[in-house]
Amino acid sequence: MSSLFLFDIASQRSQWLSLRQETITSNISHANTPGYAARDVQPFEAVLQSEQLSMATSDPAHLGEPIATGSAAPQTDDDNWATYDSGNSVSLEKELVKAGEVNSAFALNNGVVKAFHRMLLTSTKG
């Protein structure tokens, strides 16, 4: 059985969320800079895909990875957000929504790590 790196994945997610929050705050700070182009980071799912993770099994009779059927539709970015006449592409409302998503993701990630930690403590205490 190969090792599971649950805490490593959670750590990578936290680092990715930190980088995304930094990018969002940079966009907000340049909201009035003429010609500034808003930036965002690569989605975390793409980061995980580049890692080539596979499902770990402890017995050959366990179910393998599911076979993908169909194809996912590409996501479209709604550009109906208000921008200002300074020539930049920063929308404060959109950036604040992203910041809220990052905050929720941090809370979820920390909750998962705490749950895994409690499970490890429970299993070692007996």
Secondary structure, 3 states (H helix, E strand, C coil): CCCCCHHHHHHHHHHHHHHHHHHHHHHHHCCCCCCCCCCCCCCHHHHHHHHCCCCCCCCCCCCCCCCCCCCCCCCCCCCCCCCCCCCCCCCHHHHHHHHHHHHHHHHHHHHHHHHHHHHHHHHHHC
